[in-house]
């Protein structure tokens, strides 16, 4: 584990440090119920993103979060600009944070990016969500990070 870690990783390593009081045992336990529940809680996506960053595979969660923000863009001009940026960072082959999607989804995005709608990344976002749910989420639940977080937070709520 890198010496430069996020605020959530430090308490997991050093039980003498306190977690922010807003993370509850109830929320942390919800994360193990389903990936959907993890992503629906306040701190779940943040902690999961920190885990993926430690795994050097955080492009999926970053893309997913960027799509959530993208869907809320009302301005046509802003949407065009953001769509091009998302394509350049995550979709374009050999891009810095290229996500793992099939070629037909990639081709559809390339066609739709000329006049991007709020849903033009929806299929890619679903694919990425599925990858996270099936691949890295089970590893997250078994990870030292999650297990230590559970151990650290339990005494705080007794």
Phi and psi restraints in degrees (value plus and minus 20) as a CYANA .aco file:
   2 UNK   PHI     -85.9   -45.9
   2 UNK   PSI     128.6   168.6
   3 UNK   PHI     -89.3   -49.3
   3 UNK   PSI     -49.1    -9.1
   4 UNK   PHI    -109.7   -69.7
   4 UNK   PSI      72.9   112.9
   5 UNK   PHI    -139.7   -99.7
   5 UNK   PSI     143.5   183.5
   6 UNK   PHI     -97.0   -57.0
   6 UNK   PSI     154.5   194.5
   7 UNK   PHI     -82.4   -42.4
   7 UNK   PSI     -49.6    -9.6
   8 UNK   PHI     -97.8   -57.8
   8 UNK   PSI     -50.6   -10.6
   9 UNK   PHI     -94.0   -54.0
   9 UNK   PSI     -55.2   -15.2
  10 UNK   PHI     -80.9   -40.9
  10 UNK   PSI     -68.4   -28.4
  11 UNK   PHI     -83.7   -43.7
  11 UNK   PSI     -49.0    -9.0
  12 UNK   PHI     -86.0   -46.0
  12 UNK   PSI     -52.1   -12.1
  13 UNK   PHI    -104.5   -64.5
  13 UNK   PSI     -57.9   -17.9
  14 UNK   PHI    -140.0  -100.0
  14 UNK   PSI      80.5   120.5
  15 UNK   PHI     -87.2   -47.2
  15 UNK   PSI     -32.5     7.5
  16 UNK   PHI     -95.0   -55.0
  16 UNK   PSI     -40.9    -0.9
  17 UNK   PHI    -102.3   -62.3
  17 UNK   PSI     132.3   172.3
  18 UNK   PHI    -121.6   -81.6
  18 UNK   PSI     121.1   161.1
  19 UNK   PHI     -94.6   -54.6
  19 UNK   PSI     137.2   177.2
  20 UNK   PHI     -76.2   -36.2
  20 UNK   PSI     117.1   157.1
  21 UNK   PHI     -85.4   -45.4
  21 UNK   PSI     -35.6     4.4
  22 UNK   PHI     -98.2   -58.2
  22 UNK   PSI     -34.2     5.8
  23 UNK   PHI    -103.7   -63.7
  23 UNK   PSI      99.9   139.9
  24 UNK   PHI    -124.7   -84.7
  24 UNK   PSI     137.5   177.5
  25 UNK   PHI     -80.6   -40.6
  25 UNK   PSI     -59.4   -19.4
  26 UNK   PHI     -77.2   -37.2
  26 UNK   PSI     -65.3   -25.3
  27 UNK   PHI     -84.9   -44.9
  27 UNK   PSI     -65.8   -25.8
  28 UNK   PHI     -82.4   -42.4
  28 UNK   PSI     -58.1   -18.1
  29 UNK   PHI     -89.2   -49.2
  29 UNK   PSI     -52.8   -12.8
  30 UNK   PHI     -80.8   -40.8
  30 UNK   PSI     -53.4   -13.4
  31 UNK   PHI     -78.4   -38.4
  31 UNK   PSI     -51.3   -11.3
  32 UNK   PHI    -100.2   -60.2
  32 UNK   PSI     -32.9     7.1
  33 UNK   PHI     -92.4   -52.4
  33 UNK   PSI     -60.9   -20.9
  34 UNK   PHI    -188.8  -148.8
  34 UNK   PSI     137.9   177.9
  35 UNK   PHI     -84.1   -44.1
  35 UNK   PSI     -56.8   -16.8
  36 UNK   PHI     -79.7   -39.7
  36 UNK   PSI     -61.6   -21.6
  37 UNK   PHI     -88.6   -48.6
  37 UNK   PSI     -59.4   -19.4
  38 UNK   PHI     -75.7   -35.7
  38 UNK   PSI     -68.1   -28.1
  39 UNK   PHI     -92.7   -52.7
  39 UNK   PSI     -39.0     1.0
  40 UNK   PHI    -110.2   -70.2
  40 UNK   PSI     -32.1     7.9
  41 UNK   PHI    -104.9   -64.9
  41 UNK   PSI     147.6   187.6
  42 UNK   PHI     -86.2   -46.2
  42 UNK   PSI     -69.3   -29.3
  43 UNK   PHI    -120.1   -80.1
  43 UNK   PSI     -30.9     9.1
  44 UNK   PHI     -72.7   -32.7
  44 UNK   PSI     -74.3   -34.3
  45 UNK   PHI     -81.7   -41.7
  45 UNK   PSI     -53.0   -13.0
  46 UNK   PHI     -89.1   -49.1
  46 UNK   PSI     -65.7   -25.7
  47 UNK   PHI     -88.2   -48.2
  47 UNK   PSI     -61.8   -21.8
  48 UNK   PHI     -82.3   -42.3
  48 UNK   PSI     -60.8   -20.8
  49 UNK   PHI     -82.6   -42.6
  49 UNK   PSI     -59.3   -19.3
  50 UNK   PHI     -83.5   -43.5
  50 UNK   PSI     -59.9   -19.9
  51 UNK   PHI     -83.0   -43.0
  51 UNK   PSI     -67.1   -27.1
  52 UNK   PHI     -82.8   -42.8
  52 UNK   PSI     -55.0   -15.0
  53 UNK   PHI     -84.5   -44.5
  53 UNK   PSI     -59.6   -19.6
  54 UNK   PHI     -84.1   -44.1
  54 UNK   PSI     -50.8   -10.8
  55 UNK   PHI    -103.0   -63.0
  55 UNK   PSI     -24.2    15.8
  56 UNK   PHI      40.2    80.2
  56 UNK   PSI      20.2    60.2
  57 UNK   PHI    -161.9  -121.9
  57 UNK   PSI      23.1    63.1
  58 UNK   PHI    -109.1   -69.1
  58 UNK   PSI     -15.7    24.3
  59 UNK   PHI     -83.3   -43.3
  59 UNK   PSI     -54.3   -14.3
  60 UNK   PHI     -85.1   -45.1
  60 UNK   PSI     -69.6   -29.6
  61 UNK   PHI     -87.0   -47.0
  61 UNK   PSI     -56.3   -16.3
  62 UNK   PHI     -84.7   -44.7
  62 UNK   PSI     -62.1   -22.1
  63 UNK   PHI     -83.8   -43.8
  63 UNK   PSI     -65.5   -25.5
  64 UNK   PHI     -79.4   -39.4
  64 UNK   PSI     -65.7   -25.7
  65 UNK   PHI     -85.9   -45.9
  65 UNK   PSI     -59.6   -19.6
  66 UNK   PHI     -83.2   -43.2
  66 UNK   PSI     -56.2   -16.2
  67 UNK   PHI     -87.5   -47.5
  67 UNK   PSI     -58.6   -18.6
  68 UNK   PHI     -80.6   -40.6
  68 UNK   PSI     -61.5   -21.5
  69 UNK   PHI     -88.9   -48.9
  69 UNK   PSI     -63.5   -23.5
  70 UNK   PHI     -77.3   -37.3
  70 UNK   PSI     -62.2   -22.2
  71 UNK   PHI     -81.6   -41.6
  71 UNK   PSI     -41.1    -1.1
  72 UNK   PHI    -110.3   -70.3
  72 UNK   PSI     -24.2    15.8
  73 UNK   PHI     -93.2   -53.2
  73 UNK   PSI     103.4   143.4
  74 UNK   PHI    -112.7   -72.7
  74 UNK   PSI     -56.4   -16.4
  75 UNK   PHI     -91.2   -51.2
  75 UNK   PSI     107.4   147.4
  76 UNK   PHI     -79.1   -39.1
  76 UNK   PSI     -64.4   -24.4
  77 UNK   PHI     -82.5   -42.5
  77 UNK   PSI     -65.6   -25.6
  78 UNK   PHI     -84.2   -44.2
  78 UNK   PSI     -58.4   -18.4
  79 UNK   PHI     -84.3   -44.3
  79 UNK   PSI     -62.8   -22.8
  80 UNK   PHI     -81.0   -41.0
  80 UNK   PSI     -66.5   -26.5
  81 UNK   PHI     -82.2   -42.2
  81 UNK   PSI     -66.8   -26.8
  82 UNK   PHI     -87.7   -47.7
  82 UNK   PSI     -58.0   -18.0
  83 UNK   PHI     -81.8   -41.8
  83 UNK   PSI     -62.7   -22.7
  84 UNK   PHI     -83.2   -43.2
  84 UNK   PSI     -59.5   -19.5
  85 UNK   PHI     -86.4   -46.4
  85 UNK   PSI     -64.9   -24.9
  86 UNK   PHI     -80.1   -40.1
  86 UNK   PSI     -62.2   -22.2
  87 UNK   PHI     -80.8   -40.8
  87 UNK   PSI     -68.2   -28.2
  88 UNK   PHI     -82.4   -42.4
  88 UNK   PSI     -58.8   -18.8
  89 UNK   PHI    -103.6   -63.6
  89 UNK   PSI     -61.1   -21.1
  90 UNK   PHI    -135.7   -95.7
  90 UNK   PSI     -46.5    -6.5
  91 UNK   PHI    -122.0   -82.0
  91 UNK   PSI     -63.1   -23.1
  92 UNK   PHI     -76.3   -36.3
  92 UNK   PSI     112.9   152.9
  93 UNK   PHI     -75.7   -35.7
  93 UNK   PSI     117.9   157.9
  94 UNK   PHI      47.5    87.5
  94 UNK   PSI      -1.3    38.7
  95 UNK   PHI     -92.2   -52.2
  95 UNK   PSI     143.6   183.6
  96 UNK   PHI     -76.3   -36.3
  96 UNK   PSI     -58.0   -18.0
  97 UNK   PHI    -147.0  -107.0
  97 UNK   PSI      25.3    65.3
  98 UNK   PHI     -74.9   -34.9
  98 UNK   PSI     109.9   149.9
  99 UNK   PHI    -111.5   -71.5
  99 UNK   PSI     139.4   179.4
 100 UNK   PHI    -111.0   -71.0
 100 UNK   PSI      77.4   117.4
 101 UNK   PHI    -150.5  -110.5
 101 UNK   PSI     139.3   179.3
 102 UNK   PHI     -94.2   -54.2
 102 UNK   PSI     141.3   181.3
 103 UNK   PHI     -86.4   -46.4
 103 UNK   PSI     -53.1   -13.1
 104 UNK   PHI     -88.2   -48.2
 104 UNK   PSI     -57.5   -17.5
 105 UNK   PHI     -85.3   -45.3
 105 UNK   PSI     -62.5   -22.5
 106 UNK   PHI     -80.6   -40.6
 106 UNK   PSI     -65.0   -25.0
 107 UNK   PHI     -84.5   -44.5
 107 UNK   PSI     -59.4   -19.4
 108 UNK   PHI     -81.9   -41.9
 108 UNK   PSI     -62.7   -22.7
 109 UNK   PHI     -83.1   -43.1
 109 UNK   PSI     -63.6   -23.6
 110 UNK   PHI     -79.6   -39.6
 110 UNK   PSI     -61.3   -21.3
 111 UNK   PHI     -87.0   -47.0
 111 UNK   PSI     -63.5   -23.5
 112 UNK   PHI     -98.2   -58.2
 112 UNK   PSI     -36.2     3.8
 113 UNK   PHI     -91.0   -51.0
 113 UNK   PSI     -36.9     3.1
 114 UNK   PHI     -83.3   -43.3
 114 UNK   PSI     -59.4   -19.4
 115 UNK   PHI    -152.5  -112.5
 115 UNK   PSI      54.9    94.9
 116 UNK   PHI     -88.0   -48.0
 116 UNK   PSI     114.9   154.9
 117 UNK   PHI    -120.3   -80.3
 117 UNK   PSI     155.5   195.5
 118 UNK   PHI     -87.2   -47.2
 118 UNK   PSI     -37.2     2.8
 119 UNK   PHI    -129.2   -89.2
 119 UNK   PSI     -10.4    29.6
 120 UNK   PHI     -87.8   -47.8
 120 UNK   PSI     -37.0     3.0
 121 UNK   PHI    -125.2   -85.2
 121 UNK   PSI     -15.4    24.6
 122 UNK   PHI     -78.1   -38.1
 122 UNK   PSI     -66.3   -26.3
 123 UNK   PHI     -84.4   -44.4
 123 UNK   PSI     -63.4   -23.4
 124 UNK   PHI     -82.9   -42.9
 124 UNK   PSI     -58.7   -18.7
 125 UNK   PHI     -84.9   -44.9
 125 UNK   PSI     -59.6   -19.6
 126 UNK   PHI     -83.6   -43.6
 126 UNK   PSI     -61.6   -21.6
 127 UNK   PHI     -83.1   -43.1
 127 UNK   PSI     -65.5   -25.5
 128 UNK   PHI     -84.2   -44.2
 128 UNK   PSI     -61.3   -21.3
 129 UNK   PHI     -79.3   -39.3
 129 UNK   PSI     -65.6   -25.6
 130 UNK   PHI     -82.0   -42.0
 130 UNK   PSI     -62.6   -22.6
 131 UNK   PHI     -79.0   -39.0
 131 UNK   PSI     -65.6   -25.6
 132 UNK   PHI     -84.2   -44.2
 132 UNK   PSI     -65.1   -25.1
 133 UNK   PHI     -82.3   -42.3
 133 UNK   PSI     -62.0   -22.0
 134 UNK   PHI    -107.3   -67.3
 134 UNK   PSI     -47.5    -7.5
 135 UNK   PHI    -125.7   -85.7
 135 UNK   PSI     -87.6   -47.6
 136 UNK   PHI    -104.0   -64.0
 136 UNK   PSI     -46.2    -6.2
 137 UNK   PHI     -81.0   -41.0
 137 UNK   PSI     -67.6   -27.6
 138 UNK   PHI     -80.4   -40.4
 138 UNK   PSI     -56.5   -16.5
 139 UNK   PHI     -86.8   -46.8
 139 UNK   PSI     -57.7   -17.7
 140 UNK   PHI     -78.7   -38.7
 140 UNK   PSI     -65.5   -25.5
 141 UNK   PHI     -84.0   -44.0
 141 UNK   PSI     -50.1   -10.1
 142 UNK   PHI    -109.9   -69.9
 142 UNK   PSI     -28.8    11.2
 143 UNK   PHI     -86.8   -46.8
 143 UNK   PSI     134.2   174.2
 144 UNK   PHI     -80.2   -40.2
 144 UNK   PSI     -57.1   -17.1
 145 UNK   PHI     -79.8   -39.8
 145 UNK   PSI     -71.5   -31.5
 146 UNK   PHI     -87.0   -47.0
 146 UNK   PSI     -64.4   -24.4
 147 UNK   PHI     -82.2   -42.2
 147 UNK   PSI     -61.7   -21.7
 148 UNK   PHI     -87.8   -47.8
 148 UNK   PSI     -56.2   -16.2
 149 UNK   PHI     -81.9   -41.9
 149 UNK   PSI     -63.8   -23.8
 150 UNK   PHI     -79.0   -39.0
 150 UNK   PSI     -67.0   -27.0
 151 UNK   PHI     -83.8   -43.8
 151 UNK   PSI     -59.8   -19.8
 152 UNK   PHI     -89.7   -49.7
 152 UNK   PSI     -58.7   -18.7
 153 UNK   PHI    -102.9   -62.9
 153 UNK   PSI     -45.6    -5.6
 154 UNK   PHI     -78.6   -38.6
 154 UNK   PSI     -67.4   -27.4
 155 UNK   PHI     -83.0   -43.0
 155 UNK   PSI     -47.1    -7.1
 156 UNK   PHI     -88.2   -48.2
 156 UNK   PSI     -41.4    -1.4
 157 UNK   PHI    -130.3   -90.3
 157 UNK   PSI      -9.8    30.2
